[in-house]
């Protein structure tokens, strides 16, 4: 199909103010903030209906449905030699979904799933609101940002654009309602020592998992461990006293954060804000070399707050254990870091983005 011909096609869609399409996927970090915004929007506008367009990953649709919303998956392409063909196929799929739901606004969380949907939406003259969580935009968000009527940003000054407004990054509403006792009950940990949470985002982080497995006994000498590994990325076999692992958490997720005293984490924007929401100090190991090194930039912003320490992945083998041990032993430093990381959290982020959406419906 000729791209320019599709782009020049006259619109045939009559839009309804009753539906908002949220698009994002490929990781739960591209889905969970949209759920928080959808709930806030329904409080502002009870008649609004939200529908999600997500990736074909096994986790995305069930995650949205468990939150009480409907979702449709599309096979959106990443960059490869097949991109032009796969992209146009995804655009046609997105157009069919848009025609079915007749949305008033498209809310894009960004990433590769958003590009074909927003391409179709722009052609159909549907307003696009982009939420850019990261401190620096990847290529997909850079393109969508040019089409958006408003760009909501997670970090101040991350985008120098007259359409940008800093709203912060929404986190799931129950993150701050986690129970330490429930977390300990779920994991069976004794709480006789501090607890380290290891999390690599919804997809896990094999490099972190391997480092934990290699240094497990040394780490267990100073703390107990809750480890969210990602599906298929478990590296510790068998039951080990003081160590609990799980590939993916949903309802229990806030309780696991509440049970921890320190985290070792990737530096995805949503995970960072979840750490900030609960005041959990962290050792950040950013995934580097992807999407304009956005995790490295996120980590640098978090470190500047005083609530995190940056540890490069290449130094994991030598620095993980001494860094964890130092912070486990330095309880006063952890308390200071806990207060500092909370400054990154915007409790009203979901409502502020919902208000931006509502203005498009006025």
MIDRENLO-594693 format. One line per 4 residues: number of its first residue (from 1); their letters; for each residue x, y, z of N, C-alpha, C. Coordinates in steps of 0.1 Angstrom, whole numbers, plus 2048, in hexadecimal, padded with zeros to 3 digits. Example, Ala and Ser with C-alpha at 12.3 -4.5 7.8 and 13.67 -1.06 7.14 Angstrom:
1> as> 884,7C7,84E,87B,7D3,84E,884,7DF,84E | 880,7EA,847,889,7F5,847,881,800,84F
//
This chain:
1> xxxx> 808,7F4,800,800,800,800,809,80C,800 | 805,817,7F9,80C,823,7F8,809,82B,805 | 814,82F,80C,812,836,819,80C,844,816 | 811,84B,80C,80C,858,80A,7FD,858,806
5> xxxx> 7F9,84E,7FF,7EB,84D,7FB,7E2,84B,807 | 7E6,842,810,7DF,841,81D,7DE,84D,825 | 7EA,854,825,7EA,861,82D,7E2,86C,827 | 7E0,86C,81A,7D8,876,813,7C9,873,813
9> xxxx> 7C5,867,817,7B8,863,816,7AF,86C,81E | 7A3,86F,819,799,877,821,793,870,82D | 791,876,838,78C,870,844,77E,86B,842 | 77A,860,847,76D,85A,846,767,858,854
13> xxxx> 76E,85D,85F,76A,859,86C,762,864,873 | 757,861,879,750,86A,882,754,867,890 | 759,870,898,75E,86D,8A5,754,86E,8B0 | 755,867,8BA,74D,868,8C6,755,86C,8D2
17> xxxx> 74E,874,8DA,755,879,8E6,755,86E,8F1 | 74E,863,8EF,74C,859,8F9,758,84F,8FA | 761,84F,8F1,76C,845,8F1,77A,84C,8F0 | 783,848,8F8,791,84C,8F7,799,840,8F5
21> xxxx> 7A2,840,8EB,7AB,834,8E8,7B8,837,8EE | 7BD,82E,8F7,7CA,82F,8FD,7D3,825,8F5 | 7DE,829,8F1,7E7,820,8E9,7F5,820,8F0 | 7FA,814,8F1,808,812,8F7,809,803,8FA
25> xxxx> 815,7FE,8F9,818,7F0,8FC,826,7EC,8F9 | 829,7DF,8FB,836,7DA,8FA,83D,7D8,907 | 838,7E0,911,83B,7DE,91F,830,7E3,928 | 82F,7DE,934,824,7E3,93C,826,7F2,940
29> xxxx> 832,7F7,93F,835,805,941,82E,80E,937 | 82B,808,92B,824,810,921,815,80E,922 | 810,806,92C,802,803,92D,7FC,809,93A | 803,806,945,7FE,809,952,7FB,818,954
33> xxxx> 803,821,950,800,82F,952,7F3,833,94B | 7F0,82D,93F,7E3,830,938,7D7,82B,940 | 7D9,820,947,7CE,81B,950,7CB,826,95B | 7D5,82B,961,7D4,835,96C,7CD,841,966
37> xxxx> 7D1,845,95A,7CA,851,954,7BC,84E,950 | 7B9,843,94B,7AB,83F,947,7A2,840,953 | 7A7,83B,95F,79F,83B,96B,79C,849,96F | 7A7,852,96F,7A5,860,973,79C,867,969
41> xxxx> 79C,864,95C,794,86A,952,785,866,955 | 783,85A,959,775,855,95B,76F,85C,968 | 778,860,971,773,868,97C,76F,876,978 | 777,87C,96E,774,889,969,768,889,960
45> xxxx> 767,87F,957,75D,87D,94D,757,86F,94E | 74D,86D,957,748,85F,959,743,858,94D | 73F,860,943,739,85A,937,744,855,92D | 750,858,92F,75B,854,926,75E,845,926
49> xxxx> 760,840,91A,764,832,919,772,831,914 | 77A,829,91B,788,827,917,78B,81A,911 | 792,819,906,797,80D,900,7A5,80E,8FE | 7AC,802,8FF,7BB,802,8FE,7BF,7FA,8F2
53> xxxx> 7C9,800,8EB,7D0,7F9,8E0,7DE,7F6,8E5 | 7E1,7E9,8E5,7EE,7E4,8EB,7F5,7DB,8E1 | 801,7D7,8E6,809,7CE,8DD,804,7C0,8DE | 809,7B7,8D6,804,7A9,8D6,80C,7A0,8E0
57> xxxx> 814,7A7,8E9,81A,79F,8F4,810,799,8FD | 813,78D,902,809,785,90A,804,78D,916 | 80C,796,91C,808,79C,928,7FF,7A8,926 | 7FF,7AF,91B,7F9,7BC,91A,7EA,7BC,91B
61> xxxx> 7E3,7B3,913,7D4,7B3,913,7CF,7AF,921 | 7D4,7A4,927,7CF,7A0,934,7D2,7AA,93F | 7DD,7B2,93E,7DF,7BC,948,7D5,7C7,947 | 7D1,7CB,93B,7C7,7D5,93A,7B9,7D0,93E
65> xxxx> 7B6,7C4,93A,7A9,7BE,93E,7A7,7BC,94D | 7B2,7B8,953,7B2,7B7,962,7AF,7C4,969 | 7B3,7CF,962,7B1,7DC,968,7A3,7E1,965 | 79B,7D9,95D,78D,7DD,95B,78A,7E4,94E
69> xxxx> 794,7E4,944,792,7EA,937,793,7E0,92C | 78E,7E3,921,78F,7DB,915,79C,7DF,90D | 7A1,7D5,906,7AD,7D8,8FE,7AD,7D0,8F1 | 7B4,7D5,8E7,7B6,7CE,8DB,7C5,7CF,8D8
73> xxxx> 7CA,7C3,8D4,7D9,7C2,8D1,7DB,7C4,8C2 | 7E6,7CA,8BE,7EA,7CB,8B0,7F8,7C7,8AF | 7FC,7C1,8A3,80A,7BE,8A1,811,7CA,89B | 816,7D2,8A3,81D,7DE,89F,82C,7DA,89D
77> xxxx> 833,7DF,893,841,7DB,890,84B,7E4,897 | 856,7DE,89B,862,7E5,89E,86A,7E7,892 | 875,7EF,893,87D,7F1,887,884,7E4,882 | 882,7E2,875,889,7D6,86F,887,7D8,860
81> xxxx> 88C,7CF,858,88B,7D0,849,87C,7CF,845 | 874,7C8,84D,866,7C7,84A,85D,7D2,84F | 863,7DC,854,85B,7E7,85B,851,7ED,852 | 854,7F2,845,84A,7F9,83D,83E,7F0,83B
85> xxxx> 83F,7E3,838,834,7DB,835,82C,7D8,842 | 833,7D5,84D,82C,7D2,85A,826,7DF,85F | 82C,7EA,85D,826,7F7,862,819,7FA,85B | 818,7F8,84E,80C,7FB,847,801,7F1,84B
89> xxxx> 805,7E4,84D,7FB,7DB,852,7F6,7DF,860 | 7FE,7E4,869,7FA,7E9,876,7F1,7F5,875 | 7F4,7FE,86B,7EC,80A,869,7DE,806,865 | 7DC,7FC,85C,7CF,7F8,858,7C8,7F2,864
93> xxxx> 7CF,7EA,86D,7C8,7E4,879,7C4,7EF,882 | 7CD,7F9,884,7C9,805,88D,7BD,80C,887 | 7BD,80E,87A,7B1,815,874,7A4,80E,877 | 7A4,801,876,798,7F9,879,794,7FB,887
97> xxxx> 79D,7FB,890,79A,7FC,89E,794,80A,8A1 | 79A,814,89B,796,822,89C,787,824,897 | 785,81E,88B,778,81E,885,76D,817,88E | 771,80D,895,768,806,89D,764,80E,8AA
101> xxxx> 76E,814,8B0,76C,81B,8BD,769,82A,8BB | 76C,830,8B0,769,83E,8AD,76D,847,8B8 | 77A,848,8BC,77F,84F,8C8,77F,85E,8C5 | 77E,866,8CF,77F,874,8CF,78E,878,8D0
105> xxxx> 796,870,8D7,7A4,873,8D9,7AC,866,8DA | 7B8,867,8D4,7C2,85C,8D6,7CC,860,8E1 | 7CE,858,8EB,7D8,85B,8F5,7E3,851,8F3 | 7EF,856,8EF,7FA,84D,8EC,804,84D,8F8
109> xxxx> 807,841,8FD,812,840,907,81F,83E,900 | 81F,83D,8F3,82C,83C,8EC,831,82E,8E9 | 83C,82D,8E3,842,820,8DF,83D,81C,8D1 | 843,811,8CD,840,80D,8BF,832,809,8BC
113> xxxx> 82A,805,8C6,81C,802,8C4,814,80F,8C0 | 818,81A,8C5,811,827,8C3,812,82C,8B5 | 81D,829,8AE,820,830,8A2,815,82D,897 | 812,821,894,808,81F,889,7FA,824,88D
117> xxxx> 7F6,823,89A,7E9,828,89F,7E9,837,89D | 7F3,83E,8A1,7F3,84C,8A0,7F4,851,892 | 7FB,849,88A,7FB,84C,87B,7ED,84C,876 | 7E6,842,879,7D8,841,874,7CF,84C,87A
121> xxxx> 7D1,84E,887,7C9,859,88E,7CB,866,888 | 7D8,86A,885,7DA,877,87F,7D3,878,872 | 7D4,86E,869,7CD,86E,85C,7BE,870,85E | 7B9,86A,869,7AA,86B,86B,7A7,877,873
125> xxxx> 7B0,880,876,7AE,88D,87C,7A9,88B,88A | 7AE,881,891,7AB,87F,8A0,7B6,885,8A8 | 7B3,88E,8B2,7BE,894,8BA,7C6,889,8C1 | 7D3,88B,8C2,7DC,882,8C9,7E2,889,8D5
129> xxxx> 7E1,883,8E0,7E9,888,8EC,7F3,87D,8EF | 800,882,8F0,80B,879,8F3,80F,87B,901 | 812,870,908,819,870,915,827,86B,913 | 831,873,915,83F,86F,914,844,86E,922
133> xxxx> 846,861,926,84B,85F,934,85A,861,935 | 862,85E,92B,870,85E,92C,876,86C,92C | 883,86D,931,88A,87A,931,88E,87E,923 | 88F,874,91A,892,877,90C,889,86E,903
137> xxxx> 884,874,8F8,87B,86D,8EF,882,863,8E6 | 87B,857,8E4,87F,84E,8DA,87A,852,8CD | 87D,84B,8C2,87A,84F,8B5,86B,84F,8B3 | 864,845,8B8,855,844,8B6,84E,850,8BD
141> xxxx> 852,854,8C9,84C,85F,8D0,850,86C,8CA | 85C,86D,8C4,860,879,8BD,856,87C,8B1 | 853,871,8AA,84A,872,89F,83C,876,8A3 | 837,86E,8AD,829,870,8B2,828,87E,8B8
145> xxxx> 832,883,8BE,832,890,8C4,830,89B,8BA | 834,899,8AE,832,8A3,8A3,823,8A4,89F | 81C,899,8A2,80E,898,89E,805,89C,8AA | 80A,89B,8B6,801,89D,8C2,7FD,8AB,8C4
149> xxxx> 7F1,8AD,8C9,7EC,8BA,8CD,7F2,8BF,8DA | 7F5,8B5,8E3,7FB,8B7,8F0,805,8AC,8F3 | 810,8B0,8F9,81A,8A6,8FE,81B,8A7,90D | 817,89D,914,818,89C,923,825,896,926
153> xxxx> 82E,89C,92E,83B,896,930,83C,891,93F | 845,887,941,847,882,94E,851,88A,956 | 85B,890,94F,866,898,955,865,8A6,950 | 868,8AF,959,868,8BD,955,874,8BF,94B
157> xxxx> 871,8C8,941,87B,8CC,937,880,8C0,92E | 879,8B5,92E,87E,8AA,926,87B,8AC,917 | 871,8B5,914,86E,8B8,906,86D,8C8,905 | 874,8CE,8FC,873,8DC,8FA,86A,8DF,8EF
161> xxxx> 85D,8E0,8F2,852,8E1,8E8,847,8E8,8EE | 841,8F1,8E7,836,8F9,8EC,829,8F1,8EF | 829,8E5,8EA,81D,8DC,8EC,81F,8D4,8F9 | 82B,8D4,8FF,82E,8CC,90B,82A,8D2,918
165> xxxx> 824,8C9,920,821,8CD,92E,825,8C2,937 | 82C,8C5,942,831,8BB,94B,826,8B7,955 | 822,8AA,954,817,8A5,95C,81D,89A,966 | 829,895,964,82E,88A,96B,829,87D,965
169> xxxx> 82C,872,96C,829,865,966,81F,85E,970 | 813,85A,96B,809,853,973,80E,846,977 | 80B,842,983,80D,834,988,800,82E,98C | 7FF,821,98D,7F3,81A,991,7EF,81F,99E
173> xxxx> 7E2,821,9A0,7DD,828,9AC,7E0,820,9B9 | 7E1,813,9B8,7E3,80B,9C4,7F2,80A,9C8 | 7FB,810,9C1,809,80F,9C4,80C,814,9D2 | 806,81E,9D6,809,824,9E4,800,81D,9EF
177> xxxx> 7F8,813,9EB,7F0,80C,9F5,7F5,7FE,9F8 | 802,7FC,9F4,808,7EF,9F6,80A,7EC,A05 | 809,7E0,A09,80B,7DC,A17,818,7D4,A19 | 821,7D8,A22,82D,7D1,A24,82A,7C3,A29
181> xxxx> 820,7C2,A32,81D,7B5,A38,817,7AB,A2D | 80F,7B1,A24,80A,7A8,A19,816,7A4,A0F | 81F,7AD,A0D,82B,7AA,A05,833,79F,A0B | 835,79F,A18,83C,795,A1F,834,788,A1F
185> xxxx> 827,789,A20,81F,77D,A1F,81F,776,A12 | 81F,77E,A07,820,779,9FA,82D,772,9F7 | 838,778,9FC,845,772,9F9,84A,768,A03 | 845,768,A0F,849,75F,A19,857,763,A1F
189> xxxx> 85B,770,A1D,867,774,A23,866,777,A32 | 871,777,A39,870,777,A48,870,786,A4D | 875,78F,A45,877,79D,A49,880,79F,A55 | 889,795,A57,893,797,A62,89E,79F,A5D
193> xxxx> 89F,7A1,A4F,8A9,7A9,A49,8A3,7B3,A3F | 8AA,7BD,A3B,8A4,7C6,A30,8A1,7BE,A23 | 898,7C3,A1B,893,7BC,A0F,898,7C4,A03 | 89E,7BD,9FA,8A2,7C3,9ED,898,7BE,9E2
197> xxxx> 893,7C8,9DB,88A,7C5,9CF,892,7C6,9C2 | 892,7BC,9BA,899,7BD,9AD,88E,7BC,9A2 | 88D,7C7,99A,883,7C7,990,889,7CD,983 | 886,7C7,978,88B,7CC,96B,881,7D1,962
201> xxxx> 875,7D5,967,86A,7D9,95F,861,7CC,95C | 856,7CE,955,84D,7C3,953,853,7B8,94B | 85D,7BB,943,864,7B0,93B,870,7AA,942 | 873,7AF,94E,87F,7AA,954,88B,7AF,94E
205> xxxx> 897,7AB,954,8A4,7B0,94F,8AD,7A4,952 | 8B1,79D,947,8B9,791,949,8C6,794,94F | 8CC,7A0,94B,8D9,7A3,951,8D9,7A5,960 | 8CE,7AB,965,8CC,7AC,974,8CA,79F,97A
209> xxxx> 8C2,796,973,8BF,789,979,8CB,781,97A | 8D4,781,970,8E0,779,970,8E9,77E,97B | 8EA,78C,97D,8F3,791,987,8EE,78D,995 | 8E1,78D,997,8DB,789,9A4,8DE,77A,9A6
213> xxxx> 8DC,772,99C,8DF,763,99D,8ED,761,9A1 | 8F6,768,99A,905,766,99C,909,76A,9AA | 903,774,9AF,907,77A,9BC,8FD,777,9C7 | 8F4,76D,9C5,8E9,76B,9CE,8ED,769,9DD
217> xxxx> 8F6,761,9DF,8FA,75E,9ED,900,76A,9F4 | 908,772,9EC,90E,77E,9F2,903,788,9F5 | 8F9,789,9EC,8EE,793,9EF,8E6,78E,9FB | 8E3,781,9FC,8DB,77C,A07,8E2,77D,A14
221> xxxx> 8EF,780,A14,8F6,782,A21,8F2,78F,A27 | 8EC,798,A1F,8E9,7A5,A25,8DA,7A9,A24 | 8D2,7A1,A1C,8C4,7A5,A1A,8BD,799,A15 | 8AF,79A,A15,8A7,790,A0E,8A3,797,A01
225> xxxx> 89E,78F,9F8,89C,793,9EA,88E,790,9E4 | 888,79A,9DF,87C,798,9D7,880,79B,9C8 | 87E,791,9BF,883,792,9B2,878,791,9A7 | 875,79B,9A0,86C,79B,995,874,799,988
229> xxxx> 874,78C,983,87E,789,979,87A,78C,96A | 86D,78D,968,868,78D,95A,866,77F,955 | 85C,77D,94C,858,76F,948,864,769,940 | 867,75C,944,871,755,93D,87F,759,940
233> xxxx> 881,762,94A,88F,767,94D,893,763,95B | 88D,759,961,892,755,96E,8A0,74F,96D | 8A8,752,977,8B6,74D,976,8BA,746,983 | 8B1,746,98D,8B4,73F,99A,8AA,733,99A
237> xxxx> 8B0,727,99C,8A8,71A,99B,8A6,715,9AA | 89A,711,9AD,898,70B,9BA,894,716,9C5 | 890,711,9D0,88D,719,9DC,89A,71D,9E3 | 89C,72A,9E5,8A7,72F,9ED,8A2,737,9F8
241> xxxx> 8A5,734,A05,8A0,73B,A10,8A4,74A,A0F | 89A,753,A11,89D,761,A10,89C,767,A02 | 898,75F,9F9,897,763,9EB,88A,75F,9E5 | 882,768,9DF,876,765,9D9,875,76C,9CB
245> xxxx> 871,764,9C1,871,769,9B4,863,767,9AD | 860,770,9A4,853,76F,99D,855,775,98F | 850,76F,984,853,775,977,84B,782,975 | 83F,783,97A,837,78F,977,82C,790,982
249> xxxx> 82A,79C,986,821,79F,991,816,7A9,98D | 80A,7A7,992,7FF,7B0,98F,7F9,7B6,99C | 7EF,7AF,9A2,7E9,7B4,9AE,7F3,7B5,9BA | 7FC,7AC,9BA,806,7AB,9C5,811,7B6,9C4
253> xxxx> 812,7BC,9B8,81D,7C5,9B5,81F,7D0,9BF | 815,7D8,9C3,817,7E2,9CE,81C,7DC,9DB | 818,7D0,9DE,81C,7CB,9EB,82B,7C7,9EB | 82F,7C2,9E0,83D,7BF,9DE,846,7CB,9E0
257> xxxx> 842,7D6,9DA,849,7E3,9DC,849,7E7,9EA | 83D,7E6,9F1,83C,7EA,9FF,845,7E2,A08 | 848,7D6,A04,850,7CD,A0D,85F,7D0,A0C | 863,7D8,A02,871,7DA,9FF,877,7E6,A06
261> xxxx> 884,7E5,A09,88C,7F0,A0E,895,7F7,A04 | 898,7F0,9F9,8A1,7F5,9EF,89E,7ED,9E2 | 8A0,7F4,9D7,89D,7ED,9CA,8AA,7EE,9C1 | 8AB,7E4,9B9,8B4,7E4,9AE,8AB,7E3,9A1
265> xxxx> 8AC,7ED,998,8A2,7EE,98E,8A8,7F3,981 | 8A2,7F0,976,8A3,7F7,96A,89E,805,96B | 89F,80D,961,89C,81B,963,891,81F,959 | 887,816,957,87B,81A,94F,874,825,957
269> xxxx> 86D,82E,950,867,839,956,85C,835,960 | 853,82C,95B,848,827,964,84D,821,971 | 857,818,96F,85D,811,97B,863,81C,985 | 86A,826,97F,870,830,987,865,837,98F
273> xxxx> 859,83A,989,84F,842,990,848,839,99A | 848,82C,998,842,823,9A2,84B,822,9AE | 858,822,9AC,862,823,9B7,860,830,9BF | 85E,83B,9B7,85D,848,9BD,850,849,9C5
277> xxxx> 845,843,9C0,838,844,9C7,839,83E,9D5 | 841,833,9D6,841,82D,9E3,84E,831,9EB | 856,839,9E5,862,83E,9EC,86C,833,9EE | 86E,82B,9E4,878,81F,9E5,885,823,9DE
281> xxxx> 890,825,9E6,89D,829,9E0,8A2,81E,9D7 | 8A9,821,9CD,8AD,817,9C3,8BB,819,9BD | 8C0,80D,9B9,8CC,80C,9B1,8C8,80A,9A3 | 8CA,814,99A,8C5,813,98D,8CF,80E,983
285> xxxx> 8CC,804,97B,8D5,7FE,971,8CE,800,964 | 8D0,80B,95D,8C8,80E,951,8CC,805,946 | 8C2,801,93E,8C4,7FA,931,8CA,805,927 | 8D5,802,922,8DC,80C,919,8DC,808,90B
289> xxxx> 8DD,812,902,8DF,80F,8F4,8D2,80E,8ED | 8C7,811,8F3,8BA,810,8EC,8B2,81D,8EE | 8AA,820,8E3,8A1,82C,8E4,8A8,838,8E9 | 8B3,83C,8E3,8BA,849,8E7,8BE,848,8F6
293> xxxx> 8C2,83C,8FB,8C6,83A,909,8BD,841,913 | 8B0,83F,910,8A6,846,919,8A7,841,927 | 8AA,834,92A,8AB,830,938,8B7,836,93F | 8C2,838,937,8CD,83F,93D,8C9,84E,941
297> xxxx> 8C2,855,939,8BE,862,93C,8B4,862,947 | 8AA,858,947,8A1,857,953,8A9,856,960 | 8B3,84D,960,8BB,84A,96C,8C2,856,970 | 8C7,85E,967,8CF,86A,96B,8C6,874,972
301> xxxx> 8B9,875,96D,8B0,87E,973,8AC,879,982 | 8AA,86C,983,8A7,866,990,8B3,868,99A | 8BF,866,995,8CB,867,99D,8CC,875,9A2 | 8C9,87F,999,8CA,88D,99D,8C0,891,9A8
305> xxxx> 8B6,889,9AA,8AC,88B,9B5,8B2,888,9C2 | 8BC,87F,9C2,8C2,87A,9CF,8BC,86D,9D4 | 8B3,867,9CC,8AC,85B,9D1,8B1,84E,9CB | 8BB,84F,9C2,8C0,843,9BB,8CF,844,9B9
309> xxxx> 8D4,838,9B6,8E2,837,9B2,8E3,830,9A5 | 8EB,835,99C,8EC,82F,98F,8F8,825,98F | 8F5,819,98A,8FF,80F,988,8FF,80A,97A | 909,80C,973,90A,807,965,90A,7F8,964
313> xxxx> 903,7F3,95A,902,7E4,959,910,7DD,958 | 919,7E4,951,926,7DE,950,92E,7DC,95D | 929,7E3,967,92F,7E3,975,928,7D9,97E | 91D,7D3,97A,915,7CA,982,91D,7C0,989
317> xxxx> 926,7B9,982,92D,7AE,987,936,7B2,993 | 93B,7BE,993,944,7C2,99E,93E,7CB,9A8 | 933,7D2,9A4,92E,7DD,9AD,920,7DA,9B3 | 919,7D0,9AE,90C,7CD,9B3,90C,7CA,9C2
321> xxxx> 913,7C1,9C6,913,7BC,9D4,918,7C7,9DE | 923,7CE,9DB,927,7D9,9E5,91E,7E4,9E5 | 918,7E8,9DA,90E,7F3,9DA,902,7EF,9E1 | 8FC,7E3,9DF,8F1,7DF,9E7,8F4,7DE,9F6
325> xxxx> 8FF,7D8,9F9,903,7D7,A07,905,7E5,A0E | 90B,7EE,A07,90D,7FC,A0D,8FF,802,A10 | 8F6,801,A07,8E9,808,A09,8E0,800,A13 | 8E1,7F3,A14,8DA,7EB,A1E,8DF,7EF,A2C
329> xxxx> 8EC,7F1,A2D,8F2,7F4,A3A,8EF,803,A3E | 8EE,80C,A34,8ED,81A,A36,8DE,81E,A37 | 8D7,81A,A42,8C9,81D,A44,8C6,82B,A43 | 8CE,834,A49,8CB,842,A48,8CC,848,A3A
333> xxxx> 8D5,843,A32,8D6,847,A24,8CA,843,A1C | 8C5,837,A1F,8B9,832,A18,8AD,83B,A1C | 8AC,83F,A28,8A1,848,A2C,8A1,855,A24 | 8AD,85A,A23,8AF,867,A1B,8AC,865,A0D
337> xxxx> 8B0,85A,A07,8AD,857,9F9,89E,855,9F7 | 898,84E,A01,889,84C,A00,882,859,9FE | 885,863,A07,87F,870,A06,882,877,9F8 | 88E,875,9F4,892,87C,9E7,88B,876,9DB
341> xxxx> 88A,869,9DA,884,863,9CE,875,867,9CD | 86F,869,9D9,861,86D,9D9,85E,87A,9D1 | 868,882,9D0,867,88F,9C9,864,88D,9BA | 867,882,9B5,865,87F,9A7,856,87C,9A4
345> xxxx> 84F,878,9AE,841,873,9AC,838,87F,9AB | 82F,87F,9A1,824,888,99F,817,882,9A2 | 812,883,9AF,806,87C,9B2,7F9,87F,9AA | 7F9,88B,9A4,7EE,88F,99C,7F0,88D,98D
349> xxxx> 7FA,885,989,7FE,884,97B,7F2,87E,973 | 7EB,874,977,7E0,86E,970,7D5,878,96E | 7D2,87F,979,7C7,889,977,7CB,894,96E | 7D7,899,96F,7DB,8A4,966,7DB,8A0,957
353> xxxx> 7DF,894,954,7DE,88F,946,7CF,88D,942 | 7C7,888,94C,7B8,887,949,7B2,895,946 | 7B7,89F,94D,7B1,8AC,94A,7B5,8B1,93C | 7C1,8AE,938,7C6,8B1,92B,7BD,8AB,920
357> xxxx> 7B9,89E,923,7B1,897,91A,7A3,89D,91A | 79E,8A0,926,790,8A5,927,78F,8B2,920 | 799,8BA,91F,798,8C7,918,796,8C5,909 | 79B,8B9,904,799,8B6,8F6,78A,8B2,8F3
361> xx> 783,8AE,8FE,776,8AA,8FC,76C,8B5,8FE | 771,8C1,903,768,8CC,906,762,8D2,8FA
//
